[in-house]
Amino acid sequence: MSVFSDESLLLLSNWDTVQDILEAHRQLRREFSQLLFSLESELGKNDWWQDGWVFVKYQDVQVYISHRNWLVDDTHLVWIGVERFAPENLFGPEAGPELYVWVSGGRYDFAQQLAERIAAGEHEVVGEIDLRASGYVVRESVRTFLPEEAEEFVPVVRKQILDFFCHYAKVIWSFDALIRDYVETS
């Protein structure tokens, strides 16, 4: 009587192949990170980028942009980003990646203030305004894909992320004076 299930025995009897698959998965995750990090050069082509915007590689699966003048205790106050950018989130059963505008440091009051101003303002709302005490101001799900869509997903997801970042960089920039006042009083 074996202590291993049939599935485990199958893996053990094909261990070289299992190792190859695990290495291929690690490589795929590295390539997803490279795709995410490559957005920086695209953003740098925008006229507004030269006005002090920065690209932050927060994690392998998360990046954000912010303005260099929006620092509180060495952390950017307002983030425009994407999180959970990994194969299992775009092609698998895990929660999909999310685009967001977020206020750091548990400053829920300021996040709600920004959310209310965006909702009441003249700018188009891309995604959904988040009025909960979560730090999020706006959220939008990144489109997920079926495995057979692997070849076409890069231009689609790249465009969605860049469009969101560019849109909210302009929207949030319109509140620069409000953000700077908050930074100065923090």
PAZA-903254 format. One record per residue (C-alpha): residue number from 1; residue in three letters; z negated, x negated, y negated. Coordinates in nm, 2 decimals. Each point is the difference from the previous one (the first is absolute). Layout:
<rs>
<r><seq>NUM</seq><type>ALA</type><Z>Z</Z><X>X</X><Y>Y</Y></r>
...
</rs>
This chain:
<rs>
<r><seq>1</seq><type>MET</type><Z>0.00</Z><X>0.00</X><Y>0.00</Y></r>
<r><seq>2</seq><type>SER</type><Z>0.11</Z><X>-0.14</X><Y>-0.33</Y></r>
<r><seq>3</seq><type>VAL</type><Z>-0.21</Z><X>0.01</X><Y>-0.32</Y></r>
<r><seq>4</seq><type>PHE</type><Z>0.32</Z><X>0.02</X><Y>-0.20</Y></r>
<r><seq>5</seq><type>SER</type><Z>0.20</Z><X>0.31</X><Y>-0.08</Y></r>
<r><seq>6</seq><type>ASP</type><Z>0.37</Z><X>0.01</X><Y>0.10</Y></r>
<r><seq>7</seq><type>GLU</type><Z>0.09</Z><X>-0.05</X><Y>-0.37</Y></r>
<r><seq>8</seq><type>SER</type><Z>-0.22</Z><X>-0.31</X><Y>-0.02</Y></r>
<r><seq>9</seq><type>LEU</type><Z>0.15</Z><X>-0.14</X><Y>0.32</Y></r>
<r><seq>10</seq><type>LEU</type><Z>0.35</Z><X>0.06</X><Y>-0.14</Y></r>
<r><seq>11</seq><type>LEU</type><Z>-0.10</Z><X>-0.20</X><Y>-0.31</Y></r>
<r><seq>12</seq><type>LEU</type><Z>-0.15</Z><X>-0.28</X><Y>0.20</Y></r>
<r><seq>13</seq><type>SER</type><Z>0.30</Z><X>-0.03</X><Y>0.23</Y></r>
<r><seq>14</seq><type>ASN</type><Z>0.23</Z><X>-0.03</X><Y>-0.31</Y></r>
<r><seq>15</seq><type>TRP</type><Z>-0.23</Z><X>-0.22</X><Y>-0.21</Y></r>
<r><seq>16</seq><type>ASP</type><Z>0.27</Z><X>-0.22</X><Y>-0.14</Y></r>
<r><seq>17</seq><type>THR</type><Z>0.19</Z><X>0.31</X><Y>-0.13</Y></r>
<r><seq>18</seq><type>VAL</type><Z>-0.32</Z><X>0.14</X><Y>-0.15</Y></r>
<r><seq>19</seq><type>GLN</type><Z>-0.06</Z><X>-0.33</X><Y>-0.18</Y></r>
<r><seq>20</seq><type>ASP</type><Z>0.36</Z><X>0.01</X><Y>-0.14</Y></r>
<r><seq>21</seq><type>ILE</type><Z>-0.05</Z><X>0.36</X><Y>-0.12</Y></r>
<r><seq>22</seq><type>LEU</type><Z>-0.33</Z><X>-0.08</X><Y>-0.17</Y></r>
<r><seq>23</seq><type>GLU</type><Z>0.17</Z><X>-0.30</X><Y>-0.18</Y></r>
<r><seq>24</seq><type>ALA</type><Z>0.29</Z><X>0.22</X><Y>-0.10</Y></r>
<r><seq>25</seq><type>HIS</type><Z>-0.25</Z><X>0.25</X><Y>-0.15</Y></r>
<r><seq>26</seq><type>ARG</type><Z>-0.17</Z><X>-0.28</X><Y>-0.20</Y></r>
<r><seq>27</seq><type>GLN</type><Z>0.34</Z><X>-0.11</X><Y>-0.13</Y></r>
<r><seq>28</seq><type>LEU</type><Z>0.09</Z><X>0.36</X><Y>-0.09</Y></r>
<r><seq>29</seq><type>ARG</type><Z>-0.32</Z><X>0.03</X><Y>-0.20</Y></r>
<r><seq>30</seq><type>ARG</type><Z>0.08</Z><X>-0.33</X><Y>-0.18</Y></r>
<r><seq>31</seq><type>GLU</type><Z>0.34</Z><X>0.13</X><Y>-0.09</Y></r>
<r><seq>32</seq><type>PHE</type><Z>-0.15</Z><X>0.33</X><Y>-0.13</Y></r>
<r><seq>33</seq><type>SER</type><Z>-0.23</Z><X>-0.21</X><Y>-0.23</Y></r>
<r><seq>34</seq><type>GLN</type><Z>0.30</Z><X>-0.21</X><Y>-0.12</Y></r>
<r><seq>35</seq><type>LEU</type><Z>0.19</Z><X>0.32</X><Y>-0.08</Y></r>
<r><seq>36</seq><type>LEU</type><Z>-0.30</Z><X>0.13</X><Y>-0.19</Y></r>
<r><seq>37</seq><type>PHE</type><Z>-0.05</Z><X>-0.33</X><Y>-0.19</Y></r>
<r><seq>38</seq><type>SER</type><Z>0.37</Z><X>-0.01</X><Y>-0.08</Y></r>
<r><seq>39</seq><type>LEU</type><Z>-0.04</Z><X>0.29</X><Y>-0.24</Y></r>
<r><seq>40</seq><type>GLU</type><Z>-0.15</Z><X>-0.24</X><Y>-0.26</Y></r>
<r><seq>41</seq><type>SER</type><Z>0.34</Z><X>-0.15</X><Y>-0.07</Y></r>
<r><seq>42</seq><type>GLU</type><Z>0.16</Z><X>0.34</X><Y>-0.04</Y></r>
<r><seq>43</seq><type>LEU</type><Z>-0.27</Z><X>0.12</X><Y>-0.24</Y></r>
<r><seq>44</seq><type>GLY</type><Z>0.04</Z><X>-0.32</X><Y>-0.20</Y></r>
<r><seq>45</seq><type>LYS</type><Z>0.36</Z><X>0.11</X><Y>-0.09</Y></r>
<r><seq>46</seq><type>ASN</type><Z>-0.14</Z><X>0.29</X><Y>-0.22</Y></r>
<r><seq>47</seq><type>ASP</type><Z>-0.02</Z><X>-0.05</X><Y>-0.37</Y></r>
<r><seq>48</seq><type>TRP</type><Z>-0.36</Z><X>0.14</X><Y>-0.01</Y></r>
<r><seq>49</seq><type>TRP</type><Z>-0.12</Z><X>-0.26</X><Y>0.26</Y></r>
<r><seq>50</seq><type>GLN</type><Z>0.00</Z><X>-0.28</X><Y>-0.25</Y></r>
<r><seq>51</seq><type>ASP</type><Z>-0.27</Z><X>0.18</X><Y>-0.21</Y></r>
<r><seq>52</seq><type>GLY</type><Z>-0.28</Z><X>-0.13</X><Y>0.22</Y></r>
<r><seq>53</seq><type>TRP</type><Z>0.03</Z><X>0.18</X><Y>0.33</Y></r>
<r><seq>54</seq><type>VAL</type><Z>-0.12</Z><X>-0.18</X><Y>0.31</Y></r>
<r><seq>55</seq><type>PHE</type><Z>0.08</Z><X>0.05</X><Y>0.37</Y></r>
<r><seq>56</seq><type>VAL</type><Z>-0.30</Z><X>-0.04</X><Y>0.24</Y></r>
<r><seq>57</seq><type>LYS</type><Z>0.02</Z><X>-0.06</X><Y>0.37</Y></r>
<r><seq>58</seq><type>TYR</type><Z>-0.32</Z><X>0.17</X><Y>0.08</Y></r>
<r><seq>59</seq><type>GLN</type><Z>0.04</Z><X>-0.01</X><Y>0.38</Y></r>
<r><seq>60</seq><type>ASP</type><Z>0.29</Z><X>-0.04</X><Y>0.25</Y></r>
<r><seq>61</seq><type>VAL</type><Z>0.04</Z><X>0.38</X><Y>0.00</Y></r>
<r><seq>62</seq><type>GLN</type><Z>-0.08</Z><X>0.07</X><Y>-0.37</Y></r>
<r><seq>63</seq><type>VAL</type><Z>0.13</Z><X>-0.11</X><Y>-0.34</Y></r>
<r><seq>64</seq><type>TYR</type><Z>-0.05</Z><X>0.13</X><Y>-0.35</Y></r>
<r><seq>65</seq><type>ILE</type><Z>0.11</Z><X>-0.06</X><Y>-0.35</Y></r>
<r><seq>66</seq><type>SER</type><Z>-0.22</Z><X>0.01</X><Y>-0.31</Y></r>
<r><seq>67</seq><type>HIS</type><Z>-0.02</Z><X>-0.14</X><Y>-0.35</Y></r>
<r><seq>68</seq><type>ARG</type><Z>-0.16</Z><X>-0.34</X><Y>-0.08</Y></r>
<r><seq>69</seq><type>ASN</type><Z>-0.20</Z><X>0.16</X><Y>-0.28</Y></r>
<r><seq>70</seq><type>TRP</type><Z>-0.16</Z><X>0.26</X><Y>0.23</Y></r>
<r><seq>71</seq><type>LEU</type><Z>-0.26</Z><X>-0.23</X><Y>0.17</Y></r>
<r><seq>72</seq><type>VAL</type><Z>-0.37</Z><X>0.10</X><Y>0.04</Y></r>
<r><seq>73</seq><type>ASP</type><Z>-0.21</Z><X>-0.27</X><Y>0.17</Y></r>
<r><seq>74</seq><type>ASP</type><Z>0.31</Z><X>-0.18</X><Y>0.13</Y></r>
<r><seq>75</seq><type>THR</type><Z>0.14</Z><X>0.32</X><Y>0.16</Y></r>
<r><seq>76</seq><type>HIS</type><Z>0.28</Z><X>0.21</X><Y>-0.14</Y></r>
<r><seq>77</seq><type>LEU</type><Z>-0.12</Z><X>0.34</X><Y>-0.11</Y></r>
<r><seq>78</seq><type>VAL</type><Z>0.32</Z><X>0.20</X><Y>0.07</Y></r>
<r><seq>79</seq><type>TRP</type><Z>0.21</Z><X>-0.07</X><Y>0.31</Y></r>
<r><seq>80</seq><type>ILE</type><Z>0.35</Z><X>0.13</X><Y>0.07</Y></r>
<r><seq>81</seq><type>GLY</type><Z>0.05</Z><X>-0.08</X><Y>0.36</Y></r>
<r><seq>82</seq><type>VAL</type><Z>0.09</Z><X>0.07</X><Y>0.36</Y></r>
<r><seq>83</seq><type>GLU</type><Z>-0.24</Z><X>-0.02</X><Y>0.30</Y></r>
<r><seq>84</seq><type>ARG</type><Z>0.03</Z><X>0.01</X><Y>0.38</Y></r>
<r><seq>85</seq><type>PHE</type><Z>0.35</Z><X>-0.15</X><Y>0.00</Y></r>
<r><seq>86</seq><type>ALA</type><Z>0.02</Z><X>-0.09</X><Y>0.37</Y></r>
<r><seq>87</seq><type>PRO</type><Z>0.23</Z><X>0.09</X><Y>0.29</Y></r>
<r><seq>88</seq><type>GLU</type><Z>-0.25</Z><X>0.23</X><Y>0.16</Y></r>
<r><seq>89</seq><type>ASN</type><Z>-0.04</Z><X>0.19</X><Y>-0.32</Y></r>
<r><seq>90</seq><type>LEU</type><Z>0.38</Z><X>0.03</X><Y>-0.07</Y></r>
<r><seq>91</seq><type>PHE</type><Z>0.12</Z><X>0.05</X><Y>0.35</Y></r>
<r><seq>92</seq><type>GLY</type><Z>-0.31</Z><X>0.10</X><Y>0.21</Y></r>
<r><seq>93</seq><type>PRO</type><Z>-0.28</Z><X>0.24</X><Y>0.02</Y></r>
<r><seq>94</seq><type>GLU</type><Z>-0.23</Z><X>-0.16</X><Y>-0.26</Y></r>
<r><seq>95</seq><type>ALA</type><Z>-0.04</Z><X>0.16</X><Y>-0.35</Y></r>
<r><seq>96</seq><type>GLY</type><Z>0.31</Z><X>-0.08</X><Y>-0.20</Y></r>
<r><seq>97</seq><type>PRO</type><Z>0.01</Z><X>-0.24</X><Y>-0.29</Y></r>
<r><seq>98</seq><type>GLU</type><Z>-0.10</Z><X>0.13</X><Y>-0.34</Y></r>
<r><seq>99</seq><type>LEU</type><Z>0.10</Z><X>-0.07</X><Y>-0.35</Y></r>
<r><seq>100</seq><type>TYR</type><Z>-0.27</Z><X>0.03</X><Y>-0.26</Y></r>
<r><seq>101</seq><type>VAL</type><Z>-0.14</Z><X>-0.04</X><Y>-0.34</Y></r>
<r><seq>102</seq><type>TRP</type><Z>-0.37</Z><X>-0.09</X><Y>0.04</Y></r>
<r><seq>103</seq><type>VAL</type><Z>-0.29</Z><X>-0.10</X><Y>-0.22</Y></r>
<r><seq>104</seq><type>SER</type><Z>-0.22</Z><X>-0.27</X><Y>0.15</Y></r>
<r><seq>105</seq><type>GLY</type><Z>-0.37</Z><X>-0.04</X><Y>0.02</Y></r>
<r><seq>106</seq><type>GLY</type><Z>-0.11</Z><X>0.35</X><Y>0.06</Y></r>
<r><seq>107</seq><type>ARG</type><Z>0.09</Z><X>0.11</X><Y>-0.35</Y></r>
<r><seq>108</seq><type>TYR</type><Z>0.07</Z><X>0.35</X><Y>0.10</Y></r>
<r><seq>109</seq><type>ASP</type><Z>-0.05</Z><X>0.14</X><Y>-0.35</Y></r>
<r><seq>110</seq><type>PHE</type><Z>0.27</Z><X>-0.22</X><Y>-0.14</Y></r>
<r><seq>111</seq><type>ALA</type><Z>0.23</Z><X>0.08</X><Y>0.30</Y></r>
<r><seq>112</seq><type>GLN</type><Z>-0.04</Z><X>0.37</X><Y>-0.07</Y></r>
<r><seq>113</seq><type>GLN</type><Z>0.06</Z><X>-0.05</X><Y>-0.37</Y></r>
<r><seq>114</seq><type>LEU</type><Z>0.33</Z><X>-0.18</X><Y>0.07</Y></r>
<r><seq>115</seq><type>ALA</type><Z>0.10</Z><X>0.27</X><Y>0.26</Y></r>
<r><seq>116</seq><type>GLU</type><Z>-0.07</Z><X>0.28</X><Y>-0.26</Y></r>
<r><seq>117</seq><type>ARG</type><Z>0.21</Z><X>-0.18</X><Y>-0.26</Y></r>
<r><seq>118</seq><type>ILE</type><Z>0.29</Z><X>-0.06</X><Y>0.23</Y></r>
<r><seq>119</seq><type>ALA</type><Z>-0.01</Z><X>0.37</X><Y>0.11</Y></r>
<r><seq>120</seq><type>ALA</type><Z>-0.01</Z><X>0.12</X><Y>-0.36</Y></r>
<r><seq>121</seq><type>GLY</type><Z>0.25</Z><X>-0.26</X><Y>-0.13</Y></r>
<r><seq>122</seq><type>GLU</type><Z>0.37</Z><X>0.00</X><Y>-0.06</Y></r>
<r><seq>123</seq><type>HIS</type><Z>0.07</Z><X>-0.23</X><Y>0.30</Y></r>
<r><seq>124</seq><type>GLU</type><Z>0.14</Z><X>0.13</X><Y>0.33</Y></r>
<r><seq>125</seq><type>VAL</type><Z>-0.26</Z><X>-0.01</X><Y>0.27</Y></r>
<r><seq>126</seq><type>VAL</type><Z>0.13</Z><X>-0.19</X><Y>0.31</Y></r>
<r><seq>127</seq><type>GLY</type><Z>-0.22</Z><X>0.07</X><Y>0.29</Y></r>
<r><seq>128</seq><type>GLU</type><Z>-0.32</Z><X>0.21</X><Y>-0.03</Y></r>
<r><seq>129</seq><type>ILE</type><Z>-0.27</Z><X>-0.03</X><Y>-0.26</Y></r>
<r><seq>130</seq><type>ASP</type><Z>-0.34</Z><X>-0.06</X><Y>0.17</Y></r>
<r><seq>131</seq><type>LEU</type><Z>-0.29</Z><X>0.15</X><Y>-0.20</Y></r>
<r><seq>132</seq><type>ARG</type><Z>-0.26</Z><X>-0.07</X><Y>0.27</Y></r>
<r><seq>133</seq><type>ALA</type><Z>-0.27</Z><X>-0.27</X><Y>-0.06</Y></r>
<r><seq>134</seq><type>SER</type><Z>0.19</Z><X>-0.26</X><Y>0.21</Y></r>
<r><seq>135</seq><type>GLY</type><Z>0.13</Z><X>-0.25</X><Y>-0.25</Y></r>
<r><seq>136</seq><type>TYR</type><Z>0.35</Z><X>0.11</X><Y>0.07</Y></r>
<r><seq>137</seq><type>VAL</type><Z>0.20</Z><X>0.14</X><Y>-0.29</Y></r>
<r><seq>138</seq><type>VAL</type><Z>0.33</Z><X>0.07</X><Y>0.17</Y></r>
<r><seq>139</seq><type>ARG</type><Z>0.11</Z><X>-0.02</X><Y>0.37</Y></r>
<r><seq>140</seq><type>GLU</type><Z>0.33</Z><X>0.03</X><Y>0.17</Y></r>
<r><seq>141</seq><type>SER</type><Z>0.08</Z><X>-0.05</X><Y>0.37</Y></r>
<r><seq>142</seq><type>VAL</type><Z>0.26</Z><X>-0.25</X><Y>0.09</Y></r>
<r><seq>143</seq><type>ARG</type><Z>0.26</Z><X>0.14</X><Y>0.22</Y></r>
<r><seq>144</seq><type>THR</type><Z>-0.05</Z><X>-0.07</X><Y>0.37</Y></r>
<r><seq>145</seq><type>PHE</type><Z>0.28</Z><X>-0.07</X><Y>0.24</Y></r>
<r><seq>146</seq><type>LEU</type><Z>0.11</Z><X>0.06</X><Y>0.36</Y></r>
<r><seq>147</seq><type>PRO</type><Z>0.07</Z><X>-0.31</X><Y>0.21</Y></r>
<r><seq>148</seq><type>GLU</type><Z>0.37</Z><X>0.07</X><Y>0.00</Y></r>
<r><seq>149</seq><type>GLU</type><Z>-0.01</Z><X>-0.03</X><Y>-0.39</Y></r>
<r><seq>150</seq><type>ALA</type><Z>-0.12</Z><X>-0.36</X><Y>0.01</Y></r>
<r><seq>151</seq><type>GLU</type><Z>0.33</Z><X>-0.14</X><Y>-0.14</Y></r>
<r><seq>152</seq><type>GLU</type><Z>0.01</Z><X>0.23</X><Y>-0.30</Y></r>
<r><seq>153</seq><type>PHE</type><Z>-0.37</Z><X>0.01</X><Y>-0.10</Y></r>
<r><seq>154</seq><type>VAL</type><Z>-0.01</Z><X>-0.31</X><Y>-0.22</Y></r>
<r><seq>155</seq><type>PRO</type><Z>0.22</Z><X>0.12</X><Y>-0.29</Y></r>
<r><seq>156</seq><type>VAL</type><Z>-0.16</Z><X>0.34</X><Y>0.01</Y></r>
<r><seq>157</seq><type>VAL</type><Z>-0.36</Z><X>-0.11</X><Y>-0.01</Y></r>
<r><seq>158</seq><type>ARG</type><Z>0.07</Z><X>-0.29</X><Y>-0.24</Y></r>
<r><seq>159</seq><type>LYS</type><Z>0.15</Z><X>0.25</X><Y>-0.25</Y></r>
<r><seq>160</seq><type>GLN</type><Z>-0.29</Z><X>0.25</X><Y>0.04</Y></r>
<r><seq>161</seq><type>ILE</type><Z>-0.26</Z><X>-0.27</X><Y>-0.07</Y></r>
<r><seq>162</seq><type>LEU</type><Z>0.19</Z><X>-0.16</X><Y>-0.29</Y></r>
<r><seq>163</seq><type>ASP</type><Z>0.07</Z><X>0.34</X><Y>-0.16</Y></r>
<r><seq>164</seq><type>PHE</type><Z>-0.37</Z><X>0.09</X><Y>0.02</Y></r>
<r><seq>165</seq><type>PHE</type><Z>-0.12</Z><X>-0.33</X><Y>-0.14</Y></r>
<r><seq>166</seq><type>CYS</type><Z>0.25</Z><X>0.00</X><Y>-0.29</Y></r>
<r><seq>167</seq><type>HIS</type><Z>-0.07</Z><X>0.37</X><Y>-0.08</Y></r>
<r><seq>168</seq><type>TYR</type><Z>-0.38</Z><X>-0.04</X><Y>-0.01</Y></r>
<r><seq>169</seq><type>ALA</type><Z>0.01</Z><X>-0.34</X><Y>-0.18</Y></r>
<r><seq>170</seq><type>LYS</type><Z>0.17</Z><X>0.18</X><Y>-0.29</Y></r>
<r><seq>171</seq><type>VAL</type><Z>-0.23</Z><X>0.31</X><Y>0.03</Y></r>
<r><seq>172</seq><type>ILE</type><Z>-0.32</Z><X>-0.21</X><Y>0.02</Y></r>
<r><seq>173</seq><type>TRP</type><Z>0.11</Z><X>-0.23</X><Y>-0.27</Y></r>
<r><seq>174</seq><type>SER</type><Z>0.01</Z><X>0.30</X><Y>-0.24</Y></r>
<r><seq>175</seq><type>PHE</type><Z>-0.38</Z><X>0.00</X><Y>0.05</Y></r>
<r><seq>176</seq><type>ASP</type><Z>-0.04</Z><X>-0.37</X><Y>-0.07</Y></r>
<r><seq>177</seq><type>ALA</type><Z>-0.23</Z><X>0.06</X><Y>-0.31</Y></r>
<r><seq>178</seq><type>LEU</type><Z>-0.23</Z><X>0.23</X><Y>0.21</Y></r>
<r><seq>179</seq><type>ILE</type><Z>-0.01</Z><X>-0.25</X><Y>0.28</Y></r>
<r><seq>180</seq><type>ARG</type><Z>-0.07</Z><X>-0.30</X><Y>-0.23</Y></r>
<r><seq>181</seq><type>ASP</type><Z>-0.28</Z><X>0.20</X><Y>-0.17</Y></r>
<r><seq>182</seq><type>TYR</type><Z>-0.15</Z><X>0.07</X><Y>0.34</Y></r>
<r><seq>183</seq><type>VAL</type><Z>0.03</Z><X>-0.37</X><Y>0.10</Y></r>
<r><seq>184</seq><type>GLU</type><Z>-0.17</Z><X>-0.11</X><Y>-0.32</Y></r>
<r><seq>185</seq><type>THR</type><Z>-0.30</Z><X>0.23</X><Y>0.05</Y></r>
<r><seq>186</seq><type>SER</type><Z>-0.04</Z><X>-0.09</X><Y>0.37</Y></r>
</rs>
